[in-house]
Amino acid sequence: MKPKILLVDDEQDIIEFLQYNLAREGFDVISANNGKQALDRMSQKPDLVILDVLMPQMTGYEVCEIMKSKDEYKNIPVIFLTAKSGETDEIHGLNIGAADFIQKPISPQKLVARVKSNLRNAGAESSTESSNKQIVIGPLAINKEKYTVLLNSKEIILPRKEFEILYYLAGNPGKVFPREKILNDVWGSDVFVVERTVDVHVRKIREKLGEHAVLIETIKGVGYRFKSIE
């Protein structure tokens, strides 16, 4: 079955240009011209969403926040298309659950590479669903099958990349992971994401862990380590 891509942009010429290039690579592409249409199209269960940031009536950020608030959509990768180049905008997008950013004008080759990389990452997750892998360490129970995190038996909600980083670090307690390795293993080596992205995600994870934030230790000048619990 072809991977299904939901493409959302208020400029029809961009829709047609990207739809052509994605279809040529074997993707099944559905499109929407605004945020409301995009949310309606989610019922068609896309495998990935490409979402323009600046749209009238409802921004891409608002659409993403609504998607990520729904259990049935929260694990679908979202790639933002943006005309902006500022770090603040990218950090905001990552904070609300985006998997990736692509700056306009768009290179079709780069877009296709990013789509394939994010689908591979999502596929790797789904391929392990039957393994019922769960990490229980200290107050945390992290279930890869159900994609849930329990903190002292109470569920906390983490977007996909935050969950992946927590699962990755907690699965190797005591081991130091440089930021570059976290980027390569969680995002993939063919996706360009700055090391600052890891820091943003870790900060958000720590906020949700509250008093247990100390479980994720910063190794100055290197990266991060999940604290060993005897």
DOSETOR-233054 format. One record per atom (N, C-alpha, C): z, y, x; residue in three letters. Coordinates in steps of 0.05 Angstrom, whole numbers, padded with zeros to 5 digits, always signed. Layout:
BEGIN
ZYXALA;...
END
This chain:
BEGIN
+00000-00024+00017MET;+00000+00000+00000MET;+00000+00025+00018MET;-00017+00044+00010LYS;-00018+00069+00026LYS;+00007+00086+00023LYS;+00017+00097+00044PRO;+00040+00116+00041PRO;+00032+00139+00024PRO;+00049+00148+00007LYS;+00043+00170-00012LYS;+00056+00196-00002LYS;+00040+00217+00000ILE;+00049+00242+00010ILE;+00048+00263-00012ILE;+00069+00278-00017LEU;+00069+00300-00036LEU;+00065+00326-00019LEU;+00043+00340-00024LEU;+00036+00364-00010LEU;+00040+00388-00028LEU;+00057+00407-00019VAL;+00064+00429-00036VAL;+00058+00456-00022VAL;+00040+00472-00033ASP;+00033+00498-00022ASP;+00020+00514-00045ASP;+00026+00541-00045ASP;+00014+00557-00066ASP;-00014+00567-00059ASP;-00024+00560-00036GLU;-00051+00568-00028GLU;-00069+00543-00030GLU;-00088+00544-00049GLN;-00105+00521-00055GLN;-00122+00513-00031GLN;-00131+00532-00015ASP;-00148+00525+00008ASP;-00132+00509+00028ASP;-00106+00515+00031ILE;-00090+00499+00050ILE;-00086+00471+00038ILE;-00081+00469+00012ILE;-00078+00443-00001ILE;-00103+00426+00005ILE;-00126+00437+00000GLU;-00151+00422+00003GLU;-00156+00414+00032GLU;-00150+00432+00050PHE;-00154+00427+00079PHE;-00136+00404+00089PHE;-00110+00406+00082LEU;-00092+00386+00091LEU;-00096+00359+00076LEU;-00103+00361+00050GLN;-00107+00337+00034GLN;-00131+00321+00046GLN;-00151+00335+00054TYR;-00175+00322+00066TYR;-00167+00307+00092TYR;-00152+00321+00109ASN;-00145+00309+00135ASN;-00125+00286+00132ASN;-00106+00288+00113LEU;-00088+00266+00108LEU;-00101+00242+00095LEU;-00119+00247+00076ALA;-00133+00225+00063ALA;-00151+00210+00083ALA;-00163+00225+00102ARG;-00180+00213+00122ARG;-00164+00194+00140ARG;-00138+00199+00142GLU;-00120+00181+00158GLU;-00109+00158+00141GLU;-00117+00156+00116GLY;-00108+00134+00100GLY;-00084+00138+00082GLY;-00076+00164+00079PHE;-00053+00170+00062PHE;-00063+00175+00033PHE;-00046+00168+00014ASP;-00049+00175-00014ASP;-00035+00201-00018ASP;-00051+00222-00025VAL;-00040+00249-00026VAL;-00039+00259-00055VAL;-00016+00269-00064ILE;-00013+00283-00089ILE;-00005+00311-00082ILE;-00011+00331-00099SER;-00006+00359-00092SER;+00007+00374-00114SER;+00019+00396-00106ALA;+00032+00415-00125ALA;+00028+00443-00114ALA;+00026+00462-00132ASN;+00021+00490-00124ASN;+00046+00507-00125ASN;+00068+00496-00135ASN;+00093+00512-00136ASN;+00117+00493-00137ASN;+00141+00504-00136GLY;+00165+00488-00135GLY;+00169+00471-00159GLY;+00165+00483-00183LYS;+00169+00467-00208LYS;+00151+00443-00209LYS;+00125+00448-00202GLN;+00106+00425-00202GLN;+00115+00404-00182GLN;+00125+00413-00159ALA;+00134+00394-00138ALA;+00156+00376-00149ALA;+00176+00388-00162LEU;+00198+00372-00173LEU;+00188+00353-00194LEU;+00169+00362-00210ASP;+00157+00344-00230ASP;+00142+00320-00217ASP;+00128+00326-00195ARG;+00113+00305-00181ARG;+00131+00284-00167ARG;+00156+00291-00163MET;+00175+00273-00149MET;+00178+00247-00165MET;+00172+00248-00191SER;+00173+00223-00207SER;+00153+00202-00198SER;+00133+00211-00183GLN;+00113+00192-00172GLN;+00122+00179-00147GLN;+00146+00184-00138LYS;+00160+00171-00116LYS;+00144+00173-00090LYS;+00140+00197-00079PRO;+00127+00200-00053PRO;+00144+00189-00031PRO;+00131+00180-00009ASP;+00145+00171+00014ASP;+00153+00193+00033ASP;+00140+00216+00030LEU;+00146+00240+00047LEU;+00136+00264+00032LEU;+00149+00287+00036VAL;+00141+00312+00024VAL;+00135+00333+00045VAL;+00112+00346+00043ILE;+00104+00368+00060ILE;+00107+00393+00043ILE;+00124+00412+00051LEU;+00133+00433+00033LEU;+00131+00460+00046LEU;+00115+00478+00034ASP;+00113+00505+00044ASP;+00139+00520+00038ASP;+00147+00537+00057VAL;+00173+00551+00054VAL;+00169+00575+00035VAL;+00149+00592+00039LEU;+00147+00616+00024LEU;+00128+00612+00000LEU;+00140+00609-00023MET;+00124+00606-00048MET;+00137+00624-00069MET;+00121+00634-00088PRO;+00132+00651-00109PRO;+00150+00634-00128PRO;+00167+00648-00142GLN;+00185+00636-00163GLN;+00207+00619-00151GLN;+00199+00599-00134MET;+00219+00581-00122MET;+00210+00575-00093MET;+00228+00581-00074THR;+00220+00577-00046THR;+00222+00547-00039THR;+00210+00540-00017GLY;+00212+00513-00007GLY;+00240+00504-00002GLY;+00257+00523+00008TYR;+00285+00517+00013TYR;+00299+00509-00013TYR;+00293+00524-00035GLU;+00306+00518-00060GLU;+00297+00491-00071GLU;+00272+00485-00068VAL;+00261+00458-00076VAL;+00275+00436-00061VAL;+00277+00440-00034CYS;+00290+00420-00017CYS;+00319+00415-00025CYS;+00333+00437-00030GLU;+00361+00434-00038GLU;+00364+00418-00064GLU;+00347+00423-00083ILE;+00348+00408-00108ILE;+00342+00378-00103ILE;+00321+00373-00087MET;+00314+00345-00080MET;+00337+00331-00067MET;+00350+00344-00047LYS;+00371+00331-00032LYS;+00396+00327-00048LYS;+00398+00341-00071SER;+00422+00338-00088SER;+00420+00313-00106SER;+00396+00301-00107LYS;+00392+00278-00124LYS;+00391+00252-00108LYS;+00406+00233-00116ASP;+00409+00208-00102ASP;+00382+00194-00098ASP;+00364+00195-00118GLU;+00339+00181-00116GLU;+00319+00194-00097GLU;+00324+00219-00089TYR;+00306+00234-00072TYR;+00317+00241-00044TYR;+00343+00239-00041LYS;+00356+00251-00018LYS;+00348+00240+00009LYS;+00337+00215+00009ASN;+00329+00203+00035ASN;+00299+00205+00040ASN;+00285+00219+00023ILE;+00256+00223+00028ILE;+00252+00245+00049ILE;+00238+00240+00070PRO;+00234+00261+00091PRO;+00219+00285+00081PRO;+00228+00308+00089VAL;+00215+00334+00082VAL;+00206+00348+00107VAL;+00181+00354+00108ILE;+00170+00370+00130ILE;+00163+00398+00119ILE;+00175+00418+00131PHE;+00170+00446+00122PHE;+00146+00457+00136PHE;+00129+00471+00121LEU;+00107+00487+00133LEU;+00117+00516+00132LEU;+00115+00530+00154THR;+00126+00558+00154THR;+00109+00576+00171THR;+00106+00601+00162ALA;+00093+00621+00178ALA;+00113+00635+00197ALA;+00138+00629+00193LYS;+00159+00642+00209LYS;+00164+00625+00235LYS;+00173+00639+00256SER;+00178+00625+00281SER;+00207+00628+00290SER;+00224+00641+00273GLY;+00252+00646+00281GLY;+00269+00621+00280GLY;+00288+00619+00299GLU;+00306+00597+00301GLU;+00324+00596+00276GLU;+00332+00619+00266THR;+00350+00620+00243THR;+00338+00605+00219THR;+00312+00609+00214ASP;+00299+00596+00191ASP;+00298+00566+00195ASP;+00293+00558+00220GLU;+00292+00529+00225GLU;+00319+00516+00222GLU;+00340+00529+00232ILE;+00367+00519+00229ILE;+00375+00517+00200ILE;+00368+00537+00184HIS;+00374+00536+00156HIS;+00360+00512+00143HIS;+00335+00507+00149GLY;+00321+00484+00138GLY;+00333+00458+00146GLY;+00342+00456+00171LEU;+00355+00431+00180LEU;+00381+00427+00166LEU;+00395+00449+00162ASN;+00422+00448+00149ASN;+00420+00437+00120ASN;+00397+00442+00107ILE;+00395+00433+00079ILE;+00380+00406+00078ILE;+00374+00394+00101GLY;+00364+00366+00100GLY;+00336+00362+00109GLY;+00322+00383+00119ALA;+00294+00379+00128ALA;+00293+00360+00152ALA;+00272+00345+00153ALA;+00268+00326+00176ALA;+00252+00339+00198ALA;+00235+00359+00192ASP;+00217+00370+00212ASP;+00206+00397+00202ASP;+00195+00412+00222PHE;+00183+00438+00216PHE;+00155+00439+00230PHE;+00135+00450+00216ILE;+00109+00455+00228ILE;+00102+00484+00223ILE;+00095+00498+00244GLN;+00088+00526+00241GLN;+00059+00530+00235GLN;+00053+00549+00217LYS;+00026+00557+00211LYS;+00016+00576+00233LYS;-00010+00576+00239PRO;-00032+00559+00228PRO;-00028+00530+00236PRO;-00037+00512+00219ILE;-00030+00484+00222ILE;-00052+00469+00236ILE;-00044+00454+00257SER;-00062+00435+00270SER;-00062+00409+00255SER;-00085+00400+00244PRO;-00086+00375+00229PRO;-00076+00351+00246PRO;-00083+00351+00272GLN;-00074+00329+00289GLN;-00044+00328+00292GLN;-00032+00352+00295LYS;-00003+00354+00297LYS;+00010+00345+00271LYS;-00001+00354+00249LEU;+00011+00347+00223LEU;+00010+00317+00219LEU;-00013+00305+00224VAL;-00015+00276+00220VAL;+00005+00261+00238VAL;+00008+00270+00263ALA;+00026+00257+00282ALA;+00055+00260+00272ALA;+00062+00283+00262ARG;+00090+00287+00252ARG;+00095+00270+00227ARG;+00075+00269+00209VAL;+00077+00253+00185VAL;+00081+00223+00192VAL;+00065+00213+00211LYS;+00068+00185+00219LYS;+00095+00179+00232LYS;+00104+00198+00248SER;+00130+00194+00262SER;+00152+00193+00242SER;+00153+00212+00223ASN;+00174+00212+00203ASN;+00173+00188+00184ASN;+00149+00179+00178LEU;+00147+00155+00162LEU;+00156+00130+00177LEU;+00151+00130+00203ARG;+00161+00107+00219ARG;+00191+00107+00219ARG;+00203+00130+00223ASN;+00232+00132+00223ASN;+00244+00122+00196ASN;+00231+00131+00174ALA;+00241+00123+00148ALA;+00236+00094+00143ALA;+00214+00083+00154GLY;+00208+00055+00151GLY;+00227+00038+00167GLY;+00236+00048+00190ALA;+00255+00033+00206ALA;+00281+00030+00191ALA;+00288+00051+00175GLU;+00312+00049+00159GLU;+00310+00028+00138GLU;+00287+00029+00123SER;+00284+00011+00101SER;+00281-00018+00110SER;+00271-00022+00134SER;+00267-00050+00144SER;+00294-00063+00150SER;+00315-00047+00153THR;+00341-00059+00159THR;+00359-00060+00135THR;+00349-00052+00112GLU;+00366-00051+00088GLU;+00378-00077+00081GLU;+00364-00099+00085SER;+00374-00125+00077SER;+00395-00136+00096SER;+00399-00123+00119SER;+00418-00133+00139SER;+00447-00127+00131SER;+00451-00109+00112ASN;+00478-00103+00103ASN;+00496-00094+00126ASN;+00485-00079+00144LYS;+00500-00071+00168LYS;+00520-00049+00160LYS;+00545-00053+00168GLN;+00565-00033+00163GLN;+00583-00029+00187GLN;+00588-00005+00193ILE;+00606+00002+00215ILE;+00633+00012+00203ILE;+00654-00001+00210VAL;+00681+00008+00202VAL;+00696+00015+00227VAL;+00703+00040+00230ILE;+00717+00049+00254ILE;+00736+00071+00246ILE;+00762+00067+00251GLY;+00782+00086+00243GLY;+00781+00091+00213GLY;+00780+00117+00204PRO;+00779+00123+00176PRO;+00752+00121+00163PRO;+00731+00114+00180LEU;+00704+00115+00171LEU;+00693+00087+00164LEU;+00677+00086+00142ALA;+00662+00062+00136ALA;+00633+00072+00131ALA;+00615+00064+00148ILE;+00587+00074+00147ILE;+00569+00050+00140ILE;+00557+00051+00117ASN;+00541+00029+00107ASN;+00511+00036+00108ASN;+00496+00022+00126LYS;+00468+00028+00130LYS;+00451+00018+00106LYS;+00461-00003+00093GLU;+00446-00013+00070GLU;+00447+00006+00046GLU;+00471+00016+00040LYS;+00475+00034+00017LYS;+00471+00063+00025LYS;+00469+00068+00051TYR;+00467+00096+00061TYR;+00490+00113+00052TYR;+00514+00102+00054THR;+00538+00116+00046THR;+00558+00118+00069THR;+00574+00139+00068VAL;+00596+00143+00088VAL;+00621+00148+00072VAL;+00641+00131+00077LEU;+00667+00134+00065LEU;+00687+00144+00086LEU;+00701+00164+00080LEU;+00722+00175+00097LEU;+00749+00172+00082LEU;+00766+00154+00093ASN;+00791+00147+00079ASN;+00785+00139+00050ASN;+00764+00123+00048SER;+00756+00111+00022SER;+00744+00131+00002SER;+00739+00155+00011LYS;+00726+00175-00006LYS;+00698+00181+00006LYS;+00678+00180-00012GLU;+00651+00184-00002GLU;+00645+00213+00005GLU;+00632+00217+00028ILE;+00622+00243+00036ILE;+00592+00241+00038ILE;+00578+00263+00030ILE;+00549+00263+00029ILE;+00537+00275+00054ILE;+00520+00259+00067LEU;+00506+00269+00091LEU;+00476+00267+00087LEU;+00460+00288+00093PRO;+00431+00285+00093PRO;+00423+00264+00113PRO;+00398+00256+00111ARG;+00388+00233+00126ARG;+00393+00235+00156ARG;+00386+00257+00169LYS;+00389+00259+00198LYS;+00418+00260+00206LYS;+00435+00273+00190GLU;+00463+00273+00197GLU;+00474+00244+00195GLU;+00466+00230+00175PHE;+00474+00202+00172PHE;+00465+00186+00196PHE;+00440+00189+00204GLU;+00429+00174+00227GLU;+00445+00179+00253GLU;+00451+00205+00257ILE;+00465+00212+00282ILE;+00493+00200+00281ILE;+00507+00202+00259LEU;+00534+00191+00257LEU;+00534+00161+00261LEU;+00515+00147+00248TYR;+00512+00118+00250TYR;+00506+00111+00279TYR;+00489+00126+00291TYR;+00480+00121+00319TYR;+00504+00123+00338TYR;+00519+00145+00336LEU;+00542+00150+00354LEU;+00565+00130+00348LEU;+00571+00126+00323ALA;+00594+00109+00316ALA;+00588+00079+00322ALA;+00562+00072+00323GLY;+00555+00045+00331GLY;+00558+00039+00360GLY;+00563+00060+00376ASN;+00567+00057+00405ASN;+00591+00073+00414ASN;+00615+00067+00404PRO;+00638+00084+00411PRO;+00644+00083+00441PRO;+00651+00106+00451GLY;+00657+00109+00480GLY;+00633+00114+00498GLY;+00609+00111+00487LYS;+00585+00115+00503LYS;+00575+00144+00500LYS;+00569+00156+00522VAL;+00559+00184+00522VAL;+00529+00184+00518VAL;+00520+00200+00499PHE;+00491+00203+00494PHE;+00482+00231+00499PHE;+00464+00235+00519PRO;+00452+00261+00523PRO;+00437+00270+00498PRO;+00435+00296+00495ARG;+00421+00307+00472ARG;+00392+00297+00471ARG;+00379+00296+00494GLU;+00351+00287+00495GLU;+00348+00259+00485GLU;+00367+00241+00491LYS;+00365+00213+00482LYS;+00369+00212+00452LYS;+00388+00228+00442ILE;+00393+00228+00413ILE;+00367+00237+00398ILE;+00354+00258+00409LEU;+00329+00268+00398LEU;+00308+00246+00397LEU;+00305+00232+00420ASN;+00284+00211+00422ASN;+00290+00188+00403ASN;+00315+00180+00402ASP;+00322+00156+00386ASP;+00323+00161+00356ASP;+00331+00185+00349VAL;+00335+00192+00320VAL;+00309+00204+00309VAL;+00297+00223+00323TRP;+00273+00236+00313TRP;+00247+00223+00322TRP;+00247+00210+00346GLY;+00223+00198+00357GLY;+00213+00216+00380GLY;+00201+00203+00400SER;+00193+00217+00424SER;+00169+00235+00420SER;+00153+00229+00398ASP;+00128+00245+00394ASP;+00132+00267+00374ASP;+00157+00273+00368VAL;+00163+00296+00350VAL;+00177+00318+00367VAL;+00166+00342+00365PHE;+00178+00364+00380PHE;+00201+00376+00365PHE;+00226+00372+00374VAL;+00249+00384+00363VAL;+00267+00393+00386VAL;+00277+00417+00385VAL;+00293+00428+00407VAL;+00321+00416+00407VAL;+00333+00415+00431GLU;+00360+00403+00433GLU;+00381+00417+00416GLU;+00377+00443+00411ARG;+00395+00458+00393ARG;+00397+00444+00366ARG;+00376+00430+00358THR;+00377+00416+00332THR;+00399+00396+00331THR;+00404+00381+00352VAL;+00425+00362+00353VAL;+00452+00376+00349VAL;+00456+00398+00362ASP;+00481+00413+00359ASP;+00486+00422+00331ASP;+00465+00431+00317VAL;+00468+00439+00289VAL;+00476+00416+00272VAL;+00464+00393+00275HIS;+00470+00370+00259HIS;+00499+00360+00264HIS;+00507+00360+00290VAL;+00534+00351+00297VAL;+00554+00369+00285VAL;+00549+00396+00286ARG;+00568+00415+00274ARG;+00571+00410+00244ARG;+00549+00404+00230LYS;+00551+00399+00201LYS;+00566+00373+00196LYS;+00562+00353+00213ILE;+00577+00327+00209ILE;+00607+00332+00213ILE;+00614+00347+00234ARG;+00642+00353+00239ARG;+00655+00368+00216ARG;+00640+00387+00204GLU;+00651+00401+00181GLU;+00659+00382+00158GLU;+00642+00362+00155LYS;+00647+00343+00133LYS;+00669+00322+00140LYS;+00673+00318+00166LEU;+00694+00300+00174LEU;+00722+00313+00173LEU;+00722+00340+00172GLY;+00747+00354+00169GLY;+00766+00349+00193GLY;+00790+00340+00188GLU;+00810+00336+00209GLU;+00802+00313+00228GLU;+00782+00297+00219HIS;+00773+00275+00236HIS;+00749+00283+00253HIS;+00742+00309+00253ALA;+00719+00318+00269ALA;+00722+00311+00299ALA;+00747+00308+00307VAL;+00752+00301+00336VAL;+00741+00274+00344VAL;+00733+00258+00324LEU;+00721+00232+00331LEU;+00695+00235+00346LEU;+00681+00258+00342ILE;+00657+00263+00357ILE;+00663+00283+00379ILE;+00663+00274+00404GLU;+00670+00290+00427GLU;+00646+00302+00440GLU;+00649+00327+00448THR;+00628+00341+00463THR;+00632+00336+00493THR;+00612+00326+00506ILE;+00614+00323+00536ILE;+00598+00346+00547ILE;+00612+00366+00557LYS;+00600+00391+00565LYS;+00577+00388+00584LYS;+00555+00400+00578GLY;+00531+00399+00594GLY;+00515+00373+00592GLY;+00525+00355+00576VAL;+00511+00329+00573VAL;+00502+00323+00545VAL;+00522+00318+00527GLY;+00516+00311+00500GLY;+00541+00304+00484GLY;+00540+00281+00471TYR;+00562+00274+00452TYR;+00570+00244+00455TYR;+00595+00239+00447ARG;+00606+00212+00448ARG;+00624+00208+00424ARG;+00622+00185+00412PHE;+00641+00178+00390PHE;+00666+00167+00403PHE;+00688+00177+00395LYS;+00714+00169+00407LYS;+00721+00140+00403LYS;+00728+00126+00423SER;+00737+00099+00421SER;+00764+00098+00407SER;+00767+00080+00389ILE;+00793+00077+00375ILE;+00803+00048+00380ILE;+00826+00047+00393GLU;+00838+00021+00400GLU;+00851+00009+00376GLU;
END
